[in-house]
Amino acid sequence: MSGKKAAYTDLEFIDGLRTGNEAALKALYKKYYNIVLKIVVNNSGGSEAAQDVYQETIIVLFENVQKPGFELNCQLQTYIYSIAKRLWLKQLRNNGHLVRLDEDEDESVDVGEEIADHEQKEADLLKMAQSLEDLGEPCKTIIKDFYVNRLSMDEISEKFGYTNSDNAKTQKYKCLQRLKKSFFDK
């Protein structure tokens, strides 16, 4: 018998997303993709657009389940359907299409706020990436080394030739202040 789990319940999918269970994520991708494909293909889209919408849908779902108060108050399938439908509608509107998807009240869950939160986070991440890029060296590398690559202050001190980790910490602080100013001035 293999160690793979054949089926997951909605709660197991949610727990899997919370804990980073790769098997649960793969199973989630396979299980609900056809729902999103049907929404997109039946409403002026193709399989490539469906893949993009599904990816965004899973990202919104992932971000939501990470929130401390998140509770799934419907079937996971219904939740995914609602997110995907709203994302696809938005994409159609942004592309100038005046399309109205069939409303099916049993399949709808209000996820507009979650999508708006996701879009705001995405915009902030792009703004942060640009601010970091504008920061220049050595600040850009110091901040990435500390926050992304998880290097210690001693490692950063050695890498940049600072006399001790306190000097590296002071430089990181100055870089962070410049980054914050750049981010909030944009």
GUKOL-579439 format. One record per residue: residue number from 1; z, y, x of N, C-alpha, C, O in turn. Coordinates in steps of 0.1 Angstrom, whole numbers, plus 5000, padded with zeros to 4 digits. Example, Ala and Ser with C-alpha at 12.3 -4.5 7.8 and 13.67 -1.06 7.14 Angstrom:
2
   seq     nz     ny     nx    caz    cay    cax     cz     cy     cx     oz     oy     ox
     1   5078   4943   5132   5078   4955   5123   5078   4967   5132   5085   4967   5142
     2   5071   4978   5128   5071   4989   5137   5079   5000   5129   5080   5011   5134
//
This chain:
186
   seq     nz     ny     nx    caz    cay    cax     cz     cy     cx     oz     oy     ox
     1   5000   4988   5008   5000   5000   5000   5000   5012   5009   5008   5013   5018
     2   4991   5022   5006   4991   5034   5014   5002   5044   5010   5007   5042   4999
     3   5004   5053   5019   5015   5063   5016   5011   5075   5007   5018   5084   5005
     4   4998   5074   5002   4993   5085   4994   4999   5084   4980   5000   5073   4974
     5   5001   5096   4974   5006   5097   4961   4993   5099   4952   4986   5108   4954
     6   4992   5091   4942   4980   5091   4933   4980   5103   4924   4969   5110   4923
     7   4991   5106   4918   4991   5117   4908   5004   5125   4909   5014   5120   4913
     8   5003   5138   4906   5014   5147   4907   5017   5153   4893   5007   5155   4886
     9   5029   5155   4890   5032   5163   4878   5031   5178   4881   5030   5182   4892
    10   5031   5186   4871   5031   5200   4873   5042   5205   4882   5040   5213   4891
    11   5054   5200   4879   5065   5204   4887   5064   5200   4902   5068   5207   4911
    12   5058   5188   4904   5056   5183   4918   5046   5192   4925   5047   5194   4937
    13   5035   5196   4917   5026   5205   4923   5033   5219   4927   5031   5224   4938
    14   5041   5224   4918   5048   5236   4921   5057   5235   4933   5057   5243   4942
    15   5065   5224   4933   5074   5221   4945   5066   5220   4957   5070   5224   4968
    16   5054   5213   4956   5045   5211   4968   5040   5224   4974   5040   5226   4986
    17   5037   5233   4965   5032   5246   4969   5044   5254   4976   5042   5261   4986
    18   5056   5253   4970   5067   5260   4976   5071   5255   4990   5075   5263   4998
    19   5069   5242   4992   5074   5236   5004   5062   5234   5014   5065   5229   5025
    20   5050   5237   5010   5039   5236   5020   5034   5222   5021   5029   5218   5032
    21   5036   5213   5011   5031   5200   5011   5016   5199   5010   5010   5202   5000
    22   5010   5195   5021   4995   5196   5022   4988   5186   5013   4978   5189   5007
    23   4995   5174   5011   4989   5164   5002   4989   5169   4988   4979   5167   4981
    24   4999   5176   4984   5000   5182   4970   4989   5193   4969   4983   5194   4958
    25   4987   5201   4979   4977   5211   4978   4963   5206   4977   4955   5210   4969
    26   4960   5195   4985   4947   5189   4984   4945   5183   4970   4934   5184   4964
    27   4955   5176   4965   4954   5170   4952   4952   5181   4941   4945   5179   4932
    28   4959   5192   4943   4958   5204   4933   4943   5209   4934   4937   5211   4923
    29   4938   5211   4945   4924   5215   4947   4914   5206   4939   4906   5210   4932
    30   4916   5193   4941   4907   5183   4935   4909   5183   4920   4899   5182   4912
    31   4921   5183   4915   4924   5181   4901   4919   5192   4892   4914   5189   4881
    32   4920   5204   4896   4917   5215   4886   4904   5223   4890   4901   5232   4882
    33   4897   5219   4900   4885   5226   4904   4875   5226   4892   4868   5237   4890
    34   4873   5215   4886   4862   5214   4875   4865   5224   4864   4855   5228   4857
    35   4877   5227   4861   4880   5237   4850   4875   5250   4854   4868   5257   4846
    36   4877   5254   4866   4872   5267   4871   4857   5267   4872   4850   5277   4869
    37   4851   5256   4877   4837   5255   4878   4830   5257   4864   4820   5264   4863
    38   4836   5251   4854   4831   5252   4840   4832   5267   4835   4822   5271   4830
    39   4843   5273   4838   4844   5287   4834   4833   5296   4840   4826   5303   4833
    40   4831   5294   4853   4821   5303   4860   4807   5299   4857   4799   5308   4854
    41   4804   5286   4857   4790   5282   4855   4786   5285   4840   4774   5289   4838
    42   4795   5284   4831   4791   5287   4817   4791   5302   4814   4787   5306   4803
    43   4794   5310   4824   4794   5324   4822   4788   5332   4833   4794   5340   4840
    44   4775   5329   4836   4766   5336   4845   4770   5334   4860   4766   5343   4868
    45   4776   5323   4863   4779   5321   4877   4774   5308   4883   4769   5300   4875
    46   4776   5306   4896   4772   5293   4902   4784   5287   4909   4795   5291   4908
    47   4780   5275   4915   4791   5268   4921   4798   5275   4933   4810   5273   4936
    48   4790   5283   4940   4796   5291   4952   4806   5301   4946   4817   5302   4952
    49   4802   5308   4936   4811   5317   4929   4824   5310   4924   4835   5315   4925
    50   4822   5298   4919   4833   5291   4913   4843   5287   4925   4855   5287   4923
    51   4837   5283   4936   4846   5280   4948   4854   5292   4952   4866   5291   4955
    52   4848   5304   4952   4855   5316   4956   4866   5319   4946   4877   5323   4950
    53   4862   5318   4933   4872   5321   4922   4884   5311   4923   4895   5315   4921
    54   4881   5299   4926   4891   5289   4926   4900   5291   4938   4913   5290   4937
    55   4895   5295   4949   4903   5298   4961   4912   5310   4958   4924   5309   4961
    56   4907   5320   4952   4915   5332   4948   4926   5328   4938   4938   5332   4939
    57   4922   5319   4929   4932   5314   4919   4943   5307   4925   4955   5309   4922
    58   4940   5298   4935   4951   5291   4942   4960   5300   4950   4972   5298   4951
    59   4954   5310   4956   4962   5320   4963   4971   5327   4954   4983   5329   4957
    60   4966   5332   4942   4975   5338   4932   4986   5329   4928   4998   5333   4928
    61   4983   5317   4925   4993   5307   4921   5003   5305   4932   5015   5305   4930
    62   4998   5303   4945   5007   5301   4956   5017   5313   4957   5029   5311   4959
    63   5012   5325   4957   5020   5337   4958   5031   5338   4947   5042   5341   4949
    64   5026   5334   4935   5036   5334   4923   5047   5324   4925   5058   5327   4922
    65   5044   5312   4929   5054   5302   4930   5064   5305   4941   5075   5299   4941
    66   5061   5313   4950   5070   5317   4961   5080   5327   4956   5090   5329   4962
    67   5077   5334   4945   5087   5344   4939   5099   5337   4934   5098   5326   4928
    68   5111   5342   4937   5123   5335   4934   5125   5332   4919   5130   5321   4916
    69   5121   5341   4910   5123   5338   4896   5111   5331   4889   5111   5330   4876
    70   5102   5326   4896   5090   5320   4890   5094   5308   4882   5101   5299   4887
    71   5089   5307   4870   5091   5296   4861   5077   5293   4854   5071   5302   4849
    72   5073   5281   4854   5061   5277   4847   5064   5274   4833   5071   5265   4830
    73   5059   5283   4824   5062   5282   4810   5051   5276   4801   5051   5277   4789
    74   5042   5270   4808   5030   5263   4801   5026   5252   4810   5031   5250   4821
    75   5015   5245   4806   5009   5235   4815   5003   5242   4827   4998   5253   4826
    76   5004   5236   4839   4998   5242   4851   4983   5244   4849   4977   5254   4853
    77   4976   5235   4842   4962   5236   4839   4959   5249   4831   4949   5256   4834
    78   4967   5252   4821   4966   5264   4813   4968   5277   4822   4960   5286   4821
    79   4978   5276   4831   4980   5287   4840   4969   5290   4849   4964   5301   4851
    80   4964   5279   4855   4952   5280   4864   4940   5285   4857   4933   5294   4862
    81   4938   5280   4845   4926   5284   4837   4927   5299   4834   4917   5306   4835
    82   4939   5304   4831   4941   5318   4827   4938   5327   4840   4932   5338   4838
    83   4943   5323   4851   4941   5331   4863   4926   5332   4866   4921   5342   4869
    84   4920   5320   4866   4906   5319   4870   4897   5327   4860   4888   5334   4865
    85   4900   5326   4848   4892   5334   4838   4893   5349   4840   4883   5356   4839
    86   4906   5353   4842   4907   5368   4845   4900   5372   4858   4894   5383   4858
    87   4901   5364   4868   4895   5368   4881   4880   5368   4879   4873   5377   4884
    88   4874   5358   4872   4860   5358   4870   4855   5370   4861   4845   5376   4864
    89   4863   5373   4850   4859   5384   4842   4859   5397   4850   4850   5405   4848
    90   4869   5399   4858   4870   5411   4867   4858   5411   4876   4852   5422   4878
    91   4854   5400   4882   4843   5400   4891   4830   5403   4883   4822   5411   4888
    92   4829   5398   4871   4817   5401   4863   4816   5416   4860   4806   5422   4861
    93   4827   5422   4856   4828   5436   4853   4825   5444   4865   4817   5454   4864
    94   4830   5440   4877   4827   5448   4889   4813   5447   4893   4808   5456   4900
    95   4806   5436   4889   4792   5435   4892   4783   5441   4881   4771   5439   4882
    96   4789   5447   4871   4781   5454   4861   4777   5445   4849   4769   5449   4841
    97   4782   5433   4848   4779   5424   4837   4788   5427   4825   4800   5429   4827
    98   4782   5428   4814   4790   5430   4802   4791   5417   4795   4784   5414   4785
    99   4800   5408   4800   4801   5395   4795   4816   5393   4789   4825   5398   4795
   100   4817   5387   4778   4830   5384   4772   4831   5369   4771   4823   5362   4764
   101   4841   5363   4778   4843   5349   4777   4849   5346   4764   4856   5354   4758
   102   4847   5334   4759   4852   5330   4746   4867   5330   4747   4873   5324   4757
   103   4874   5336   4738   4888   5336   4738   4894   5323   4732   4890   5319   4721
   104   4902   5316   4738   4909   5304   4733   4924   5307   4735   4929   5305   4746
   105   4930   5311   4724   4944   5315   4726   4953   5304   4731   4963   5307   4738
   106   4950   5291   4728   4958   5280   4734   4957   5279   4749   4965   5273   4755
   107   4946   5284   4754   4944   5283   4769   4947   5296   4776   4944   5297   4788
   108   4953   5306   4770   4955   5319   4776   4970   5321   4780   4979   5318   4772
   109   4972   5326   4791   4985   5330   4796   4983   5344   4803   4973   5346   4810
   110   4991   5354   4800   4990   5367   4806   4994   5367   4821   5005   5365   4824
   111   4983   5368   4829   4986   5368   4844   4980   5380   4850   4979   5381   4862
   112   4978   5390   4841   4972   5403   4846   4981   5409   4857   4976   5415   4867
   113   4994   5410   4855   5003   5416   4864   5003   5409   4878   5003   5415   4888
   114   5003   5395   4877   5002   5387   4890   4989   5390   4897   4990   5391   4910
   115   4978   5391   4890   4966   5394   4897   4966   5408   4903   4961   5410   4915
   116   4971   5418   4896   4973   5431   4901   4981   5431   4914   4978   5438   4923
   117   4993   5424   4913   5001   5423   4925   4994   5417   4937   4995   5422   4948
   118   4986   5406   4934   4979   5400   4945   4969   5409   4951   4967   5410   4963
   119   4962   5417   4942   4952   5426   4947   4958   5437   4955   4952   5442   4965
   120   4970   5442   4951   4977   5452   4959   4981   5447   4972   4980   5454   4983
   121   4986   5435   4973   4990   5428   4985   4978   5427   4995   4979   5430   5007
   122   4967   5423   4989   4955   5421   4997   4950   5435   5003   4947   5436   5014
   123   4951   5445   4995   4947   5459   4999   4957   5463   5010   4952   5469   5020
   124   4970   5461   5008   4980   5464   5019   4977   5457   5032   4979   5462   5043
   125   4974   5444   5031   4971   5436   5043   4959   5442   5050   4959   5442   5063
   126   4949   5445   5043   4937   5451   5050   4941   5464   5056   4936   5467   5067
   127   4949   5472   5049   4953   5485   5055   4962   5483   5067   4960   5490   5077
   128   4970   5473   5067   4979   5470   5078   4971   5465   5090   4973   5469   5101
   129   4961   5457   5087   4952   5452   5098   4945   5463   5105   4943   5464   5117
   130   4940   5473   5096   4933   5484   5102   4942   5493   5110   4939   5498   5121
   131   4954   5495   5105   4964   5503   5112   4968   5497   5125   4969   5504   5135
   132   4969   5484   5125   4972   5476   5138   4961   5478   5148   4963   5479   5160
   133   4948   5477   5142   4937   5478   5151   4936   5492   5157   4933   5494   5169
   134   4939   5502   5149   4939   5516   5154   4950   5519   5164   4949   5529   5171
   135   4960   5511   5164   4972   5513   5173   4968   5512   5187   4973   5520   5195
   136   4959   5504   5191   4955   5502   5205   4964   5494   5213   4975   5489   5208
   137   4961   5492   5225   4969   5484   5234   4979   5493   5242   4977   5505   5243
   138   4991   5488   5246   4996   5474   5245   5003   5472   5231   5007   5460   5229
   139   5004   5482   5223   5012   5480   5211   5006   5469   5202   5014   5461   5196
   140   4993   5469   5200   4987   5459   5191   4991   5445   5196   4995   5436   5188
   141   4990   5442   5209   4994   5429   5214   5009   5426   5214   5013   5415   5211
   142   5017   5436   5216   5031   5434   5216   5036   5430   5202   5043   5421   5200
   143   5031   5437   5192   5034   5434   5178   5029   5421   5174   5036   5413   5167
   144   5017   5418   5177   5011   5404   5174   5019   5393   5181   5022   5383   5175
   145   5022   5395   5193   5029   5385   5201   5043   5383   5195   5047   5371   5194
   146   5050   5393   5190   5063   5392   5185   5063   5386   5171   5070   5376   5168
   147   5055   5392   5162   5055   5388   5148   5046   5376   5144   5049   5369   5135
   148   5035   5375   5151   5025   5365   5147   5027   5353   5156   5029   5341   5152
   149   5027   5355   5169   5028   5344   5179   5043   5340   5182   5045   5330   5188
   150   5052   5347   5176   5066   5344   5177   5071   5343   5192   5080   5334   5195
   151   5066   5352   5200   5071   5352   5214   5085   5359   5214   5087   5368   5207
   152   5093   5355   5223   5106   5361   5225   5105   5374   5233   5094   5377   5239
   153   5115   5383   5232   5114   5395   5240   5113   5393   5255   5107   5400   5262
   154   5120   5382   5259   5119   5378   5273   5104   5375   5277   5099   5379   5288
   155   5098   5367   5269   5084   5363   5271   5075   5376   5271   5066   5377   5280
   156   5077   5384   5262   5069   5397   5261   5071   5405   5273   5062   5411   5279
   157   5084   5406   5277   5088   5414   5289   5080   5409   5301   5075   5417   5309
   158   5080   5396   5303   5074   5390   5314   5058   5392   5314   5052   5395   5324
   159   5053   5390   5302   5038   5391   5300   5033   5406   5303   5023   5407   5309
   160   5041   5416   5299   5037   5430   5301   5043   5436   5314   5040   5448   5317
   161   5051   5429   5321   5057   5434   5334   5068   5444   5332   5070   5452   5341
   162   5075   5443   5321   5087   5452   5319   5098   5446   5327   5099   5434   5330
   163   5107   5455   5332   5118   5451   5340   5128   5442   5333   5134   5434   5340
   164   5130   5444   5320   5139   5435   5313   5135   5435   5298   5126   5442   5293
   165   5141   5426   5290   5138   5425   5276   5142   5437   5268   5136   5440   5258
   166   5152   5444   5273   5156   5457   5265   5144   5467   5266   5142   5474   5256
   167   5138   5468   5277   5126   5477   5278   5115   5473   5269   5108   5481   5263
   168   5113   5460   5268   5102   5455   5259   5106   5457   5245   5098   5461   5237
   169   5119   5456   5242   5124   5458   5228   5122   5473   5224   5118   5476   5213
   170   5125   5482   5234   5123   5496   5231   5108   5499   5229   5105   5507   5220
   171   5100   5493   5237   5085   5496   5235   5080   5490   5222   5072   5497   5215
   172   5085   5479   5218   5082   5473   5205   5086   5482   5193   5079   5484   5184
   173   5098   5488   5195   5103   5497   5185   5094   5509   5183   5091   5513   5172
   174   5090   5515   5195   5081   5526   5195   5068   5523   5188   5062   5531   5181
   175   5063   5511   5192   5050   5506   5186   5051   5505   5171   5042   5509   5164
   176   5062   5499   5166   5064   5498   5152   5065   5511   5145   5059   5512   5134
   177   5071   5521   5151   5072   5534   5145   5058   5540   5144   5055   5546   5133
   178   5050   5538   5154   5036   5543   5153   5028   5536   5143   5020   5542   5136
   179   5030   5523   5142   5023   5515   5132   5027   5519   5118   5018   5521   5109
   180   5040   5521   5115   5044   5526   5102   5038   5539   5099   5033   5541   5087
   181   5038   5548   5108   5032   5562   5106   5017   5560   5102   5013   5567   5093
   182   5010   5552   5110   4996   5550   5108   4994   5544   5094   4984   5548   5087
   183   5002   5534   5090   5000   5527   5077   5002   5537   5066   4994   5537   5056
   184   5013   5544   5066   5016   5553   5055   5008   5566   5055   5008   5573   5044
   185   5002   5569   5066   4993   5581   5066   4979   5578   5060   4971   5587   5058
   186   4976   5565   5059   4962   5562   5054   4961   5563   5039   4951   5560   5033
//
